[in-house]
Amino acid sequence: MARTDDPDSANSQFFIMFGDGGFLDGKYTAFGEVTSGMDAVDKIKAGTEGNNGAVDNPDKIVTLRMASGAK
C-alpha cells in the first residue's frame, strides 16, 4: 500500500513492483502476486523520471478478480 512517512496514512493507492523491493521491507504492506497475465502487466504505461513517475493519461483497472484462499 502506498503511504506517506506516517505509517497510518495508507489508502487505496498501490504499486505494482517490477523487481525486488527489499528496501521497503518492514515499512509497507505487500499483498498480491501476478499468477498469470504478466504480459498485460508489462503493457501498463510507465511514467518517466522527469515527470516524477506520473503518466499523463494513466491506464485504469476496469475488471479485477480476487482468488479466494489463494496462497
DRENDO-1510 file (C-alpha; in Angstrom, 1 decimal, always signed):
<recs>
REC; n; res; u; v; w
REC; 1; MET; +0.0; +0.0; +0.0 .
REC; 2; ALA; +1.2; +3.5; -0.8 .
REC; 3; ARG; +1.5; +5.9; +2.0 .
REC; 4; THR; +3.5; +8.9; +3.3 .
REC; 5; ASP; +6.1; +8.7; +6.1 .
REC; 6; ASP; +3.2; +8.3; +8.5 .
REC; 7; PRO; +2.6; +4.6; +8.9 .
REC; 8; ASP; -1.1; +5.2; +9.4 .
REC; 9; SER; -1.6; +7.1; +6.1 .
REC; 10; ALA; -2.1; +4.3; +3.7 .
REC; 11; ASN; -5.2; +4.5; +1.4 .
REC; 12; SER; -6.4; +2.6; -1.7 .
REC; 13; GLN; -3.3; +3.5; -3.8 .
REC; 14; PHE; -1.0; +0.7; -4.6 .
REC; 15; PHE; +2.0; +0.0; -6.8 .
REC; 16; ILE; +2.9; -3.0; -8.9 .
REC; 17; MET; +6.6; -3.8; -8.4 .
REC; 18; PHE; +8.6; -5.0; -11.5 .
REC; 19; GLY; +11.6; -6.0; -9.4 .
REC; 20; ASP; +12.8; -6.6; -5.8 .
REC; 21; GLY; +11.6; -4.0; -3.3 .
REC; 22; GLY; +13.7; -5.2; -0.3 .
REC; 23; PHE; +14.2; -1.5; +0.7 .
REC; 24; LEU; +10.5; -1.4; +1.5 .
REC; 25; ASP; +10.6; -4.4; +3.9 .
REC; 26; GLY; +9.1; -3.7; +7.3 .
REC; 27; LYS; +7.8; -0.3; +6.2 .
REC; 28; TYR; +4.9; -1.1; +3.8 .
REC; 29; THR; +2.2; -3.6; +3.4 .
REC; 30; ALA; +2.8; -6.0; +0.4 .
REC; 31; PHE; -0.1; -8.0; -0.9 .
REC; 32; GLY; -1.0; -9.9; -4.1 .
REC; 33; GLU; +1.0; -11.7; -6.8 .
REC; 34; VAL; +0.5; -11.8; -10.5 .
REC; 35; THR; +0.0; -15.5; -11.2 .
REC; 36; SER; -0.9; -15.2; -14.9 .
REC; 37; GLY; -1.3; -12.4; -17.4 .
REC; 38; MET; +2.2; -10.8; -16.8 .
REC; 39; ASP; +2.1; -9.8; -20.5 .
REC; 40; ALA; -0.8; -7.5; -19.6 .
REC; 41; VAL; +1.2; -6.1; -16.6 .
REC; 42; ASP; +4.1; -5.4; -18.9 .
REC; 43; LYS; +1.9; -3.3; -21.1 .
REC; 44; ILE; +0.9; -0.9; -18.3 .
REC; 45; LYS; +2.1; +2.6; -19.0 .
REC; 46; ALA; +5.2; +3.7; -17.1 .
REC; 47; GLY; +5.9; +7.3; -16.1 .
REC; 48; THR; +9.2; +9.0; -16.7 .
REC; 49; GLU; +11.6; +10.0; -14.0 .
REC; 50; GLY; +11.4; +13.6; -15.3 .
REC; 51; ASN; +7.7; +13.6; -14.6 .
REC; 52; ASN; +8.2; +12.1; -11.1 .
REC; 53; GLY; +6.8; +8.8; -12.4 .
REC; 54; ALA; +3.5; +10.3; -13.3 .
REC; 55; VAL; +1.7; +9.3; -16.5 .
REC; 56; ASP; -0.4; +11.9; -18.3 .
REC; 57; ASN; -3.2; +9.6; -19.4 .
REC; 58; PRO; -2.9; +6.6; -16.9 .
REC; 59; ASP; -4.3; +3.1; -17.6 .
REC; 60; LYS; -7.2; +2.1; -15.3 .
REC; 61; ILE; -8.3; -1.2; -13.8 .
REC; 62; VAL; -11.8; -1.9; -15.1 .
REC; 63; THR; -12.0; -5.5; -14.1 .
REC; 64; LEU; -10.3; -7.3; -11.2 .
REC; 65; ARG; -10.7; -10.8; -9.9 .
REC; 66; MET; -9.5; -11.9; -6.5 .
REC; 67; ALA; -8.9; -15.6; -5.8 .
REC; 68; SER; -10.4; -16.7; -2.5 .
REC; 69; GLY; -8.0; -18.5; -0.3 .
REC; 70; ALA; -5.1; -18.1; -2.8 .
REC; 71; LYS; -1.7; -18.9; -1.5 .
</recs>
